Amino acid sequence: MTTRNNGKKITNVNTQWFKDRLKEQEMSMRGLGRLMNLDPSAISLMLRGKRAMRSDEANQIANLLGHDVSEVLRRTGVPVEEGVRHVSVTLRAIKNGKVENIPSETVRKYPAPIDVPPTAEAVQIRDDNSNLDGWIMYSGLAKKDFASSTGRLCVVTLQDSSRILGVLKRGYESNRWNIVPLTGGSVQTDVEVDHVSEIRWIRPTLD
């Protein structure tokens, strides 16, 4: 049962389970918030069921606590279907954040967070000079109205159809955008963007 009254639970979180997992990791709520770039009060509200946990946050917490995202979601009261979902990794991000298609004959499927939608795209970092080499990024839906994505990691599609994996920032000129590539290299400045897909889930290692 959920409610949206102020000060009351909106999700049925098993708070003690999260406290126990934090203790196992020798981590405080403040420490968790710092790693997630969230205010400690937001973490406290979320783990007490007074603030909804977004799916990307559930994925971050799962990675930090060393548990499957499906288990984290269950502990927040979210019904989760059984079984493991696999998603085809069809894109690769190489040097300077450039995103390109993986040849169809070498496309592979990898385990994905249980709540990844069927329409999600998966991008694998393939840059042996990057500490993120091999990591997989799962994107959300493409958005034409992407002002709200400022400061977020995205697959950015430019007007010329080229794509970059990086953090989206406002440009210096009107209706232009800067992109900070995730895998290093020069910042793309004052480019025209067609649409973006925010990275919602990150898989640091492969099973």
MOWO-V435961 format. One record per helix or strand. SS is the DSSP state (H for helix, E for strand). FROM is the first residue (numbers start at 1). TO is the last residue. If there is no record, write none. Layout:
BEGIN
SS&FROM&TO + SS&FROM&TO
END
This chain:
BEGIN
H&15&24 + H&29&36 + H&40&47 + H&55&65 + H&69&75 + E&85&93 + H&95&97 + E&98&101 + H&104&106 + E&108&112 + E&122&125 + E&136&143 + H&147&149 + E&153&158 + E&163&170 + E&177&181 + E&188&191 + E&193&203
END
